[in-house]
Amino acid sequence: MPVRPSRVRRLRTRKAMGNAALVGAIVATGLAYVAVQKTVTLVVDQERPEAVRTMSGNVGELLDAEGIVLESGDLVVPSEATPLADGMTVLVTRDWVTAGVEPDPKSVGVWVMEGASAPHLLLAGRDAGDWFSAGNPVERSQVVPASVVVKGKDHDVLTNAGTVRELLSAMGISPDRDDRVLPSPRTPIHAGIGVRFVQIEYRTTGVRVPIPHTTLTRTSDHLDPGEVQWVRDGIDGLLVEQIRVRYVNGEARGRRVLSRQVIRPAVPARRIVGAADHASGTQVGEASWYSFAPGDGLTAAHPWLPFGTVVAVTNLGNGRTVQVVINDRGPFGGRIIDLSSEAFARIAPLGQGVCQVRLTW
C-alpha cells in the first residue's frame, strides 16, 4: 500500500549532504557508477517533473538524497520500499488532511513515461478511481516496460498501469466500440506486453453523381441517307449518393453506398436519321467492332439502314465476307458500320480494331 504521510518539505542541507555523498560515491566507484546509476522523474506537489540522476536503491533513499522529508499525512507513490528502476516516476503529494481530501488508495495516479530510460514524463497524476470496482484497491508500485502501437506509431513506455485500459487512458486514448484494441482492455499489464490500438471511424457523406442522358433515334425517308437532324438536346440528370466511408487510423479504407436519390432526372436527346430511299445499295468505308452489341451472333449497328436489313460486309484487304443483321444504331463519327465481335472476327483479327469494307444490301 502507498505510504500516507504528506506535507513535503525540502531540507537544503540534507540535499547538499546527499549530493556530496553521491559525488563521493562516484569518485570511489569510478566506472562502476555507470552501471548502477538511474535516471528517474520526480514530481513533488504536482509541480513540473524533474529529471534526477541517482544511485539510490529504492524510493526512500532517493527522497533522502533529495532532502525530502515525509511527515504524517504525506503521500508517496510508489512506496518508499520500492526498488528504483531506470525511467521510473516518483510522485510526492502534500498533506491530504490539509488539502481537505480523504486519501483513497484506489485514486493513486496512473502514469506513462515515453521511452525506456528517457526522463520525459508523458502523462502523470491521472485519476484511476473510475476503473476499479469498490472494495478492490490496487497497489501502484509495480513499474513495467511495455510496447504500445497507437495508430501505426510505435511507443516504448514505462507505466504503473494495471490493465490495458488504464494504460491507454493514461496516454489520452479512450477507445469506442468501433476501435480495435489488442489484447482486450481488461488484460492485466505485465513486463514486455505489446498493446495495439487501431482507430476505426465511420463517416457518412453525400456525393453528387451525374446521370448521363441517352439518345433516342428514329429514321426518316425525308432526309438524305446518313443525314442527322437533332430535334432536342439531351440534359444530364443528377443524383445524390449517401456513402459511408470507413477510416482506419485516419486513412480511408473502404466505402459503402447507403442510398441513392435522384434530384434531377436525365432528359434524353432526340434525333432523326435519314434512311435509304431504295431497297438495295452499296457503301464503302471503315468498319469497327464493339463488345456490347445487343443480341447474339452476327449483328451490327448502322446509322440509318432499317432494323432487320441483312448486309454483306466484305473486308477489302483480304476478301473475306460475313453477313450481318442490323439491330442497333451507330457508329457516328466517320465509320460506316459497327460489327459485333463475332462478326468482325470472321473478316479480321479483333486486335486490328478497324478495317476497310464494302457493304452490300
C-alpha positions in Angstrom: 0.0 0.0 0.0 1.3 3.5 -0.7 2.8 5.4 2.2 0.5 8.1 3.6 2.3 10.8 5.1 2.3 14.2 3.3 3.3 17.8 3.8 6.5 17.7 1.7 9.5 19.8 2.9 12.8 20.1 1.2 15.8 20.3 3.6 18.6 22.0 1.6 21.3 20.9 4.0 20.3 17.3 3.8 20.0 17.5 0.0 23.5 19.1 -0.1 24.8 16.2 2.0 23.1 13.7 -0.2 24.6 15.2 -3.3 28.1 15.3 -1.7 27.7 11.6 -0.8 26.7 10.9 -4.3 29.8 12.7 -5.7 31.9 10.8 -3.3 30.4 7.5 -4.4 31.1 8.4 -8.0 34.7 9.1 -7.3 35.1 5.9 -5.2 33.4 3.6 -7.6 34.6 5.1 -10.9 33.2 3.4 -13.9 31.0 1.1 -11.7 28.8 4.2 -11.3 27.8 4.0 -14.9 26.5 0.5 -14.4 24.2 1.4 -11.4 23.1 5.0 -12.0 19.5 5.6 -12.9 17.5 8.4 -14.3 14.1 8.9 -12.6 11.4 11.5 -12.8 10.5 13.2 -9.5 7.1 15.1 -9.2 6.6 17.0 -6.0 3.2 18.6 -5.2 2.2 18.3 -8.9 5.0 20.7 -9.9 7.0 20.4 -13.1 8.6 17.0 -13.4 12.3 17.0 -12.6 14.8 14.5 -14.0 17.1 13.1 -11.3 20.2 11.0 -11.8 20.7 8.8 -8.8 22.5 5.8 -7.4 19.8 5.3 -4.7 18.5 1.7 -4.4 14.9 2.5 -3.5 12.3 5.3 -3.3 13.1 6.1 0.3 16.9 6.5 -0.4 16.0 8.8 -3.3 13.9 11.1 -1.1 16.7 11.2 1.5 19.3 12.1 -1.2 17.0 14.9 -2.5 16.4 16.3 1.0 12.7 15.5 1.0 11.3 14.6 4.5 7.9 12.8 4.6 5.7 13.7 7.6 2.4 12.3 8.9 -0.3 12.8 6.2 2.1 12.8 3.2 1.6 10.5 0.2 4.4 9.0 -1.9 3.9 6.7 -4.9 5.3 4.1 -5.3 6.1 3.3 -1.7 9.4 4.1 0.0 10.5 0.4 -0.1 10.0 0.1 -3.9 13.3 -0.6 -5.7 14.2 2.2 -8.2 14.3 1.3 -11.9 15.8 3.4 -14.7 13.0 5.7 -16.1 10.7 5.3 -13.1 8.5 8.2 -11.9 8.1 9.0 -8.2 5.1 11.2 -7.1 5.0 13.0 -3.8 1.9 14.9 -2.6 1.5 17.2 0.3 -0.8 16.7 3.3 -4.1 15.2 2.3 -5.8 16.4 5.5 -4.7 20.0 5.0 -6.0 19.8 1.4 -9.3 18.5 2.7 -9.2 15.4 0.6 -9.8 11.9 2.0 -6.9 9.7 0.9 -8.0 6.7 -1.2 -5.6 4.1 -2.3 -7.7 3.5 -5.4 -7.1 7.0 -6.6 -3.4 6.7 -7.0 -2.2 8.4 -10.2 -1.7 6.3 -13.2 1.2 7.4 -15.4 3.0 6.6 -18.6 6.6 7.6 -19.4 7.7 7.7 -23.1 11.0 5.8 -23.7 12.6 3.0 -21.7 15.0 5.5 -20.0 14.1 9.0 -21.1 13.3 11.4 -18.3 10.4 12.9 -20.2 7.0 12.4 -18.4 4.3 11.8 -21.0 1.4 12.0 -18.5 1.1 11.8 -14.7 -1.4 12.0 -12.0 -4.4 10.5 -13.9 -7.2 9.6 -11.6 -7.8 5.8 -11.8 -10.7 5.6 -9.4 -13.2 5.1 -12.2 -11.5 1.9 -13.4 -12.0 -0.3 -10.3 -15.0 -1.6 -8.5 -15.5 -0.6 -4.9 -13.5 -2.6 -2.3 -10.8 -3.6 -4.7 -7.9 -1.1 -4.1 -4.9 -1.7 -6.4 -1.2 -1.3 -5.5 0.5 1.1 -7.9 4.1 0.3 -7.0 4.9 -2.0 -10.0 6.5 -0.3 -12.9 6.9 -2.3 -16.1 8.1 -1.6 -19.7 5.5 -2.0 -22.5 5.4 -1.6 -26.3 2.4 0.3 -27.5 1.4 0.9 -31.1 -1.0 3.8 -31.4 -2.5 4.4 -34.9 0.6 2.9 -36.5 3.2 4.7 -34.4 5.4 2.7 -32.0 5.9 3.8 -28.4 8.2 2.2 -25.9 6.9 3.2 -22.5 7.2 2.6 -18.8 4.0 2.6 -16.8 2.4 1.7 -13.5 -1.0 0.9 -15.1 -2.7 -2.3 -14.0 -4.6 -3.0 -17.2 -4.5 -2.2 -20.9 -7.5 0.1 -20.5 -5.6 2.1 -17.8 -2.5 2.3 -19.9 -4.4 3.7 -22.9 -6.4 6.1 -20.8 -3.1 7.5 -19.3 -2.0 8.1 -22.9 -5.2 10.1 -23.5 -6.9 7.3 -25.5 -10.5 6.3 -24.9 -11.4 3.5 -27.3 -15.0 3.3 -28.5 -16.9 0.3 -29.8 -15.6 0.7 -33.3 -11.9 0.9 -32.4 -9.7 -2.2 -32.2 -7.6 -2.9 -29.1 -5.3 -5.9 -28.8 -5.2 -7.5 -26.3 -8.5 -6.9 -24.6 -8.7 -3.7 -22.5 -9.2 -5.9 -19.4 -5.9 -7.7 -19.9 -3.5 -7.1 -16.9 -0.3 -5.3 -17.7 3.0 -7.4 -17.4 6.6 -6.6 -18.3 7.2 -6.5 -22.1 3.5 -6.6 -23.1 2.6 -5.5 -26.6 -0.5 -3.3 -27.0 -2.0 -2.2 -30.3 -4.7 0.5 -30.7 -6.3 0.9 -34.1 -8.7 3.8 -34.5 -11.8 2.9 -36.6 -14.1 5.7 -37.7 -17.2 5.7 -40.0 -18.2 8.9 -41.7 -21.3 9.5 -43.9 -21.2 11.9 -46.7 -23.3 12.9 -49.7 -21.8 12.7 -53.2 -23.4 14.3 -56.3 -23.3 12.0 -59.2 -24.3 13.0 -62.8 -26.8 10.8 -64.7 -25.7 10.7 -68.4 -28.6 11.3 -70.8 -29.5 8.8 -73.6 -30.3 9.5 -77.2 -33.5 8.4 -78.9 -33.2 7.9 -82.7 -35.8 7.4 -85.5 -35.3 7.1 -89.2 -37.0 9.1 -92.0 -37.2 8.9 -95.8 -37.4 12.7 -96.0 -33.7 13.1 -95.1 -30.7 12.0 -97.2 -29.2 8.7 -96.1 -26.9 9.4 -93.1 -28.2 12.9 -92.6 -28.9 13.7 -88.9 -31.5 16.2 -87.7 -31.5 17.0 -84.0 -34.9 17.5 -82.5 -33.9 18.1 -78.9 -30.7 18.3 -77.0 -30.2 15.9 -74.1 -29.8 17.1 -70.5 -27.8 15.2 -67.9 -29.6 14.3 -64.7 -28.3 14.4 -61.1 -28.5 12.0 -58.2 -27.1 12.1 -54.6 -25.5 9.1 -53.1 -25.2 8.7 -49.3 -21.9 7.0 -48.8 -20.4 5.6 -45.5 -16.6 5.7 -45.6 -14.5 3.6 -43.2 -11.3 5.2 -41.9 -8.5 3.2 -40.3 -6.1 5.3 -38.4 -7.3 8.4 -40.3 -7.0 6.8 -43.8 -10.0 5.9 -45.9 -10.0 2.1 -46.4 -13.5 1.3 -47.7 -16.8 2.8 -48.8 -20.4 1.6 -49.0 -23.3 3.2 -50.7 -26.2 3.5 -48.3 -28.8 5.2 -50.5 -29.3 7.0 -53.8 -31.8 9.8 -54.5 -32.5 11.3 -58.0 -32.5 15.1 -57.7 -33.0 15.8 -61.4 -33.9 13.1 -63.9 -32.0 13.0 -67.2 -33.7 14.2 -70.4 -32.9 12.1 -73.5 -31.8 13.7 -76.7 -34.0 13.1 -79.8 -32.7 12.9 -83.4 -33.9 11.8 -86.9 -31.6 9.9 -89.2 -32.1 9.8 -93.0 -32.8 6.3 -94.3 -32.1 4.8 -97.7 -34.8 5.6 -100.3 -34.1 2.4 -102.3 -34.2 -1.3 -101.4 -30.6 -2.1 -102.2 -27.2 -0.4 -102.4 -23.5 -0.4 -101.5 -21.4 1.6 -99.2 -17.6 1.7 -98.7 -15.8 2.8 -95.6 -14.3 1.8 -92.2 -15.8 -0.9 -90.0 -15.2 -1.3 -86.3 -16.5 -3.7 -83.6 -17.9 -3.3 -80.1 -18.4 -5.7 -77.2 -21.9 -4.7 -76.1 -23.8 -5.4 -79.2 -27.5 -6.2 -78.5 -28.5 -9.8 -79.2 -26.1 -12.6 -80.1 -24.3 -13.7 -83.2 -23.8 -11.9 -86.4 -25.3 -8.5 -85.8 -24.3 -4.9 -86.5 -25.1 -1.2 -85.9 -25.7 1.1 -88.8 -26.6 4.8 -88.7 -29.7 4.6 -90.9 -30.3 1.2 -92.5 -33.7 -0.2 -91.3 -33.6 -2.7 -88.5 -33.6 -6.2 -89.8 -31.7 -5.4 -93.0 -29.3 -8.1 -94.0 -25.9 -6.7 -95.0 -22.9 -8.4 -96.6 -19.7 -7.0 -95.2 -16.6 -7.6 -97.3 -13.0 -6.9 -96.0 -11.3 -5.1 -98.9 -7.9 -6.1 -97.5 -8.4 -9.9 -97.6 -11.7 -10.5 -99.4 -13.4 -12.2 -96.5 -17.2 -11.7 -96.2 -19.7 -12.0 -93.4 -23.5 -11.4 -93.4 -24.9 -9.5 -90.5 -28.4 -8.2 -89.4 -28.8 -4.6 -88.5 -30.3 -4.3 -85.0 -28.7 -1.2 -83.5 -27.8 2.4 -84.3 -24.2 3.8 -84.8 -21.4 4.4 -85.3 -21.5 8.2 -85.6 -18.2 10.0 -86.5 -16.9 8.6 -89.8 -17.1 4.8 -89.7 -20.0 3.2 -91.6 -20.7 0.2 -89.5 -20.1 -1.3 -86.1 -19.9 -5.1 -86.1 -20.4 -7.5 -83.2 -17.2 -9.0 -82.0 -18.2 -12.4 -83.5 -18.9 -10.8 -86.9 -15.7 -8.8 -87.1 -13.7 -11.9 -86.1 -15.0 -13.5 -89.3 -13.2 -11.0 -91.6 -10.3 -9.6 -89.5 -8.5 -10.2 -86.1 -10.2 -8.3 -83.2 -6.8 -6.8 -82.3 -6.8 -4.9 -85.6 -9.8 -2.9 -84.4 -10.7 -1.3 -87.8 -10.7 -2.5 -91.4 -11.8 -1.1 -94.8 -15.0 -2.8 -96.0 -17.7 -2.7 -98.7 -21.3 -3.1 -97.5 -23.9 -4.6 -99.8 -27.6 -5.0 -99.1 
